[in-house]
Amino acid sequence: MKKVEAIIRPEHFQTLRKRLESFGVKGLTVSEVAGCGKQKGQEGSFEGINLK
């Protein structure tokens, strides 16, 4: 078992999820993160997904 941790832009999430699924990844945990930087207070929301 391997652990991969990545911080990505929200608009790239679906592409990454599909790519991981094509590599055989069965599930993943998604967390919303926030920081002080270029987002200038914009908020987003994502939920965990269990890939089949």
N, C-alpha and C positions, 0 to 999 in steps of 0.2 A: 504494500500500500504506500502511496506517495501523497504528500500534501503539497498543493500548489496554492499560493496566495498572491492575489493580484489586485491592484487598484486601477480601475478603468473608468473611462467616461461613460455616462449612462447611455449615450447614443450608440455605443459599441457593444452593449451587453448582448443583444439578440444574436449578433454575428458570432461573438465568442461562445455563447451557449450552443449554437448550432455546430460550431467547429469542434467543441469538446464532445458533443454527442456523437459526431462522426468518428471520433477517436475511441469511442466505447465508454465514455464517462457516464455512469448510471445516475448520478445525483450530485447536487452541489448545494452549498449554503451561500446565500447572498445577504450582505449587510449593507445598510446605508451608512455612508461615512460623510462627515462634513469637516471642513477646515477653513482656514482663512487664507484666501488666495484669489484666483481669477474668477471664482463663481459669484463673488460680490453679493452674498446672501441668498442666492437662488436655492430653492429646495427641491429635492426629488424624492421619490418613494419607490422602493422595489421590494418584492416579496420573494421568499425562498421558493424554489421550484424543484420538484422531484421528476427527473427525466426517466422515461420508461425505456 
